[in-house]
Amino acid sequence: MNGLINVKLGWKGKKITHRLIFIMWSSLIFLLIPLLVSADSDIYWYMPDLPPCYILKGRNKGQGHCDQFQQGLKNSLPEYNHHEIVSNYSRLVQSLRIFDNSCSTALFKTAEREKFLVYSDVIFIGFSAVAVISRQMSRRFQSYIFQEHFLDLKKLLQEENKIQIGIMQGRLLGKTIDEIVAPYRKSDMFFERAAADSTGLLKMMINGRIDMMLMPPTDAIYCAEEIRLDPDSLLILRIKDAVSYQKVYAACSKNDW
């Protein structure tokens, strides 16, 4: 039966609820039926260091919602040797494209990816990216902030060519946000962190090496707590015209395995 997990995180002194709606294990097992008749007994699970989805170290290691979903799938396929490979998003997607017997449990769906991936049904609903800045820097962005909690990212990128925005290399941010960012993503305005962990971006912002991050709010808050930074010191802004949530899927390489 479907499971409903509530992850409550502090945000501006309040509790917000991230509802993660999981499908039955059988939905993805059905996706993996070709494995059951394959001579190859190995499955390679690619995963970024991306709390609270994947938590690969610290006191909550293995307790991320993607960790638990992936573990459930592994438990349901005991006939196979399961290998976990930590990778950033860029390398993860490339590995799914070129290697057989490869899967991941936290991906957005795009037309390009559907050319080489077989997707499950929706496994949970995740947050779209938001803009995260230090409250101390909020005055710099005041002309682009409206209704206190929204950022006009398109206008900001058009007018502020000296800004440095940090994102995880290869990670999608949400359809509307990706469309806004696309013309600038390879410019000097963006820094794409290649490391597999997302905590490093927050450390870079604290140290003044970047001005802003684009990532889901749950990621930003979890990372802040991990490095003992008060989440209230961060200003989290939704992106104008972007939906708040995105469908997230599991997917495996599309080949003869």
C-alpha positions as CSV (number, residue, x, y, z in Angstrom):
1,M,0.0,0.0,0.0
2,N,1.1,3.6,-0.5
3,G,3.1,5.1,2.2
4,L,2.9,8.8,3.2
5,I,6.0,10.1,4.9
6,N,6.0,13.6,6.5
7,V,9.4,15.3,6.8
8,K,9.0,18.4,9.0
9,L,11.8,21.0,8.8
10,G,12.1,24.4,10.4
11,W,11.7,27.2,8.0
12,K,11.7,30.8,9.3
13,G,10.7,29.7,12.7
14,K,7.8,27.5,11.5
15,K,7.3,23.9,10.5
16,I,6.7,23.0,6.9
17,T,5.6,19.6,5.8
18,H,7.2,17.9,2.8
19,R,4.8,15.2,1.8
20,L,6.5,12.4,-0.1
21,I,4.0,10.0,-1.7
22,F,5.5,6.6,-2.4
23,I,4.1,4.1,-4.9
24,M,3.9,0.4,-4.2
25,W,7.2,-1.5,-4.5
26,S,5.6,-3.6,-7.3
27,S,5.4,-0.6,-9.6
28,L,9.1,-0.3,-10.0
29,I,9.7,-4.1,-9.7
30,F,7.5,-4.4,-12.8
31,L,9.8,-1.9,-14.4
32,L,12.7,-4.1,-13.6
33,I,11.1,-7.4,-14.9
34,P,13.7,-7.7,-17.7
35,L,16.3,-8.3,-15.1
36,L,14.6,-11.5,-13.9
37,V,15.4,-13.2,-17.2
38,S,18.8,-11.6,-17.7
39,A,22.1,-13.5,-17.2
40,D,23.6,-10.5,-15.6
41,S,23.0,-10.6,-11.8
42,D,24.3,-7.1,-11.0
43,I,22.4,-3.8,-10.6
44,Y,24.2,-0.5,-10.2
45,W,22.4,2.2,-8.2
46,Y,23.7,5.7,-8.9
47,M,23.1,8.2,-6.1
48,P,24.3,11.7,-5.3
49,D,25.2,12.9,-1.8
50,L,22.0,14.9,-1.6
51,P,20.3,15.1,1.8
52,P,17.5,14.8,2.8
53,C,16.9,12.6,-0.3
54,Y,20.1,10.6,0.0
55,I,22.0,10.9,3.3
56,L,25.4,9.2,2.9
57,K,27.1,10.3,6.1
58,G,26.5,11.6,9.6
59,R,23.9,10.7,12.3
60,N,21.1,10.2,9.8
61,K,23.1,8.1,7.3
62,G,20.8,5.8,5.2
63,Q,17.6,7.5,6.5
64,G,16.9,9.7,3.5
65,H,13.6,9.1,1.7
66,C,15.5,8.1,-1.5
67,D,17.8,5.8,0.6
68,Q,14.8,4.0,2.1
69,F,12.9,3.7,-1.2
70,Q,16.1,2.3,-2.9
71,Q,16.6,-0.1,0.0
72,G,13.1,-1.4,-0.3
73,L,13.7,-2.2,-4.0
74,K,17.0,-4.0,-3.2
75,N,15.2,-6.0,-0.5
76,S,12.6,-7.0,-3.1
77,L,15.3,-8.2,-5.6
78,P,17.4,-10.5,-3.4
79,E,18.5,-12.6,-6.4
80,Y,20.8,-9.8,-7.6
81,N,24.1,-8.2,-6.5
82,H,23.4,-4.6,-5.7
83,H,26.2,-2.0,-6.0
84,E,25.8,1.7,-4.9
85,I,27.9,4.3,-6.7
86,V,28.1,7.9,-5.4
87,S,28.1,10.4,-8.2
88,N,27.2,14.0,-9.0
89,Y,24.1,14.5,-11.1
90,S,26.0,15.2,-14.3
91,R,28.0,12.0,-14.1
92,L,25.0,10.0,-12.8
93,V,22.9,10.8,-15.9
94,Q,25.8,10.1,-18.2
95,S,26.3,6.8,-16.6
96,L,22.7,5.8,-17.0
97,R,23.0,6.7,-20.6
98,I,26.0,4.6,-21.4
99,F,26.1,1.7,-18.9
100,D,23.8,-1.3,-18.7
101,N,22.1,-2.4,-15.5
102,S,22.1,1.1,-14.1
103,C,19.3,2.8,-12.1
104,S,18.6,5.8,-9.9
105,T,15.7,6.6,-7.7
106,A,15.4,10.4,-7.8
107,L,15.1,11.9,-11.3
108,F,12.9,14.5,-13.1
109,K,11.5,13.3,-16.4
110,T,12.5,15.1,-19.6
111,A,12.0,14.2,-23.3
112,E,15.7,14.0,-23.8
113,R,16.1,11.5,-20.9
114,E,13.3,9.4,-22.1
115,K,15.4,8.5,-25.1
116,F,17.7,6.4,-23.0
117,L,15.8,5.8,-19.7
118,V,12.8,3.7,-18.7
119,Y,10.8,5.6,-16.0
120,S,8.7,4.2,-13.2
121,D,5.4,5.9,-12.1
122,V,5.8,8.9,-9.9
123,I,7.5,7.8,-6.6
124,F,7.2,11.1,-4.7
125,I,6.5,14.8,-5.1
126,G,9.5,17.0,-4.5
127,F,10.1,20.7,-4.2
128,S,11.3,22.8,-7.2
129,A,14.4,24.8,-6.6
130,V,14.2,28.1,-4.8
131,A,16.7,31.0,-4.4
132,V,18.7,30.8,-1.2
133,I,20.6,33.9,0.0
134,S,22.1,35.1,3.2
135,R,19.7,37.5,5.0
136,Q,22.7,39.8,5.4
137,M,22.7,40.1,1.6
138,S,19.0,40.6,1.1
139,R,19.3,44.4,0.5
140,R,21.4,43.8,-2.6
141,F,18.5,41.9,-4.2
142,Q,15.6,44.0,-2.9
143,S,14.6,45.3,-6.3
144,Y,14.0,41.8,-7.5
145,I,12.1,40.5,-4.4
146,F,8.3,41.0,-4.2
147,Q,5.6,39.9,-1.8
148,E,8.5,39.2,0.6
149,H,8.9,35.6,-0.5
150,F,9.3,35.7,-4.3
151,L,12.3,36.4,-6.6
152,D,12.0,37.6,-10.1
153,L,14.9,35.5,-11.3
154,K,14.4,36.3,-15.0
155,K,14.8,40.0,-14.4
156,L,17.7,39.5,-12.1
157,L,19.6,37.5,-14.7
158,Q,18.9,40.1,-17.4
159,E,20.1,43.0,-15.3
160,E,22.8,41.7,-12.9
161,N,25.7,40.3,-14.9
162,K,28.2,40.4,-11.9
163,I,26.2,38.0,-9.8
164,Q,27.5,34.5,-8.9
165,I,24.9,31.8,-8.5
166,G,25.7,28.3,-7.3
167,I,24.0,25.2,-8.6
168,M,24.8,21.4,-8.6
169,Q,26.4,20.3,-11.8
170,G,23.9,18.5,-14.1
171,R,21.0,18.9,-11.7
172,L,17.6,20.0,-13.0
173,L,15.8,22.7,-11.1
174,G,12.3,22.5,-12.3
175,K,10.9,23.1,-15.8
176,T,10.2,26.8,-15.6
177,I,13.4,27.6,-13.7
178,D,15.5,25.5,-16.1
179,E,14.1,27.5,-19.0
180,I,14.9,30.8,-17.3
181,V,18.4,29.7,-16.4
182,A,19.3,28.0,-19.7
183,P,20.6,31.1,-21.6
184,Y,23.0,31.9,-18.7
185,R,23.9,28.5,-17.2
186,K,27.2,28.3,-19.0
187,S,28.1,31.9,-18.4
188,D,30.3,33.3,-15.6
189,M,27.2,34.1,-13.7
190,F,26.8,30.5,-12.7
191,F,29.1,28.2,-10.8
192,E,28.2,24.5,-11.2
193,R,29.6,22.5,-8.3
194,A,30.9,19.2,-9.6
195,A,31.3,17.5,-6.2
196,A,28.7,14.9,-5.3
197,D,27.6,16.7,-2.1
198,S,25.5,19.8,-1.9
199,T,26.8,21.1,1.5
200,G,29.8,22.7,-0.3
201,L,27.6,25.2,-2.1
202,L,26.3,26.6,1.2
203,K,29.8,26.8,2.6
204,M,30.8,28.8,-0.5
205,M,27.9,31.2,0.0
206,I,28.8,31.7,3.7
207,N,32.4,32.5,2.7
208,G,31.3,35.0,0.1
209,R,32.4,33.0,-3.0
210,I,28.9,32.9,-4.4
211,D,26.0,35.2,-3.9
212,M,23.1,32.8,-4.2
213,M,22.2,29.2,-4.5
214,L,19.4,27.5,-6.4
215,M,18.2,24.3,-4.8
216,P,15.1,22.8,-3.1
217,P,14.4,24.4,0.2
218,T,14.6,21.1,2.1
219,D,18.2,20.6,0.8
220,A,19.2,24.1,1.9
221,I,17.7,23.7,5.4
222,Y,19.2,20.3,6.0
223,C,22.6,21.4,4.8
224,A,22.4,24.4,7.2
225,E,21.6,22.2,10.1
226,E,24.4,19.8,9.2
227,I,27.0,22.6,9.4
228,R,25.3,24.1,12.5
229,L,24.1,27.2,10.7
230,D,20.9,28.8,11.9
231,P,18.4,28.2,9.0
232,D,16.8,31.6,10.0
233,S,20.0,33.2,8.7
234,L,19.0,32.2,5.2
235,L,16.3,33.9,3.1
236,I,14.5,31.4,1.0
237,L,12.6,32.8,-2.0
238,R,10.3,31.1,-4.5
239,I,11.0,31.8,-8.1
240,K,8.4,33.9,-9.9
241,D,6.1,31.9,-12.3
242,A,7.6,28.5,-11.2
243,V,5.5,25.8,-9.7
244,S,6.4,24.8,-6.1
245,Y,6.5,21.0,-6.7
246,Q,7.8,18.5,-9.2
247,K,7.1,14.9,-9.9
248,V,10.1,12.6,-9.1
249,Y,10.7,9.2,-10.7
250,A,13.0,6.2,-10.5
251,A,14.5,5.2,-13.8
252,C,16.8,2.6,-15.3
253,S,18.9,2.4,-18.4
254,K,17.0,1.5,-21.6
255,N,18.8,-1.4,-23.1
256,D,18.6,-5.2,-23.5
257,W,19.4,-6.1,-20.0
